[in-house]
Amino acid sequence: MSGLDDTDLATTQRLARFAVRTRVDDLPADVVDYTKLLILDSLACGVGASRMERTRMSHSVLER
């Protein structure tokens, strides 16, 4: 059982439909620019964290 009721499923389906149908051109330019900034920030955080001890520890656990 997924734990989703009909309301949750309907909301999830509406959100998925919106995501599939929305084109970049449909979004305001400031939203697109800010999203690009957030993606770059996330990538930079990942690169920065890649050499940290905790990251290496997590990788060793996941490789088991």
LODRENVEX-310334 format. One record per residue (C-alpha): z, y, x; chain. Coordinates in steps of 0.25 Angstrom, whole numbers, plus 2048, in hexadecimal, padded with zeros to 3 digits. Each point is the difference from the previous one (the first is absolute). Layout:
<nodes>
<node Z="Z" Y="Y" X="X" miba="A"/>
...
</nodes>
This chain:
<nodes>
<node Z="800" Y="800" X="800" miba="A"/>
<node Z="7FC" Y="80D" X="806" miba="A"/>
<node Z="80B" Y="808" X="7F9" miba="A"/>
<node Z="7F6" Y="80A" X="7FA" miba="A"/>
<node Z="801" Y="803" X="7F1" miba="A"/>
<node Z="7F4" Y="805" X="7F7" miba="A"/>
<node Z="803" Y="80F" X="803" miba="A"/>
<node Z="801" Y="7FD" X="80F" miba="A"/>
<node Z="7F3" Y="7F9" X="800" miba="A"/>
<node Z="7F9" Y="80A" X="7F7" miba="A"/>
<node Z="805" Y="80B" X="80A" miba="A"/>
<node Z="7FB" Y="7F8" X="80C" miba="A"/>
<node Z="7F3" Y="7FE" X="7FA" miba="A"/>
<node Z="7FE" Y="80E" X="7FD" miba="A"/>
<node Z="804" Y="804" X="80E" miba="A"/>
<node Z="7F6" Y="7F6" X="806" miba="A"/>
<node Z="7F5" Y="804" X="7F7" miba="A"/>
<node Z="802" Y="80F" X="804" miba="A"/>
<node Z="800" Y="7FC" X="80F" miba="A"/>
<node Z="7F3" Y="7F8" X="7FE" miba="A"/>
<node Z="7F9" Y="80A" X="7F8" miba="A"/>
<node Z="804" Y="80D" X="808" miba="A"/>
<node Z="7F7" Y="805" X="80B" miba="A"/>
<node Z="804" Y="809" X="80B" miba="A"/>
<node Z="7F7" Y="80B" X="7FA" miba="A"/>
<node Z="809" Y="7FF" X="7F3" miba="A"/>
<node Z="80C" Y="805" X="808" miba="A"/>
<node Z="804" Y="80E" X="803" miba="A"/>
<node Z="7FD" Y="804" X="80F" miba="A"/>
<node Z="80E" Y="803" X="803" miba="A"/>
<node Z="804" Y="7F2" X="7FB" miba="A"/>
<node Z="7F6" Y="7F9" X="809" miba="A"/>
<node Z="804" Y="809" X="80C" miba="A"/>
<node Z="80F" Y="7FC" X="7FE" miba="A"/>
<node Z="7FD" Y="7F2" X="7FE" miba="A"/>
<node Z="7F8" Y="800" X="80E" miba="A"/>
<node Z="80C" Y="806" X="806" miba="A"/>
<node Z="80A" Y="7F5" X="7FB" miba="A"/>
<node Z="7F6" Y="7F5" X="804" miba="A"/>
<node Z="800" Y="806" X="80E" miba="A"/>
<node Z="80F" Y="802" X="800" miba="A"/>
<node Z="802" Y="7F1" X="7FC" miba="A"/>
<node Z="7F6" Y="7FC" X="80B" miba="A"/>
<node Z="807" Y="808" X="80B" miba="A"/>
<node Z="80E" Y="7FB" X="7FC" miba="A"/>
<node Z="7FA" Y="7F2" X="801" miba="A"/>
<node Z="7FB" Y="802" X="80E" miba="A"/>
<node Z="80D" Y="807" X="804" miba="A"/>
<node Z="808" Y="7F5" X="7FB" miba="A"/>
<node Z="7F7" Y="7F5" X="806" miba="A"/>
<node Z="807" Y="801" X="80E" miba="A"/>
<node Z="80F" Y="800" X="7FA" miba="A"/>
<node Z="809" Y="7F5" X="803" miba="A"/>
<node Z="803" Y="7FD" X="7F1" miba="A"/>
<node Z="7F1" Y="7FF" X="7FD" miba="A"/>
<node Z="7FF" Y="7F5" X="80B" miba="A"/>
<node Z="80C" Y="7F9" X="7FA" miba="A"/>
<node Z="7FA" Y="801" X="7F2" miba="A"/>
<node Z="7F3" Y="7FA" X="806" miba="A"/>
<node Z="807" Y="7F5" X="806" miba="A"/>
<node Z="807" Y="7FC" X="7F4" miba="A"/>
<node Z="7F3" Y="801" X="7F8" miba="A"/>
<node Z="7F8" Y="7F7" X="80A" miba="A"/>
<node Z="80A" Y="7F4" X="7FD" miba="A"/>
</nodes>
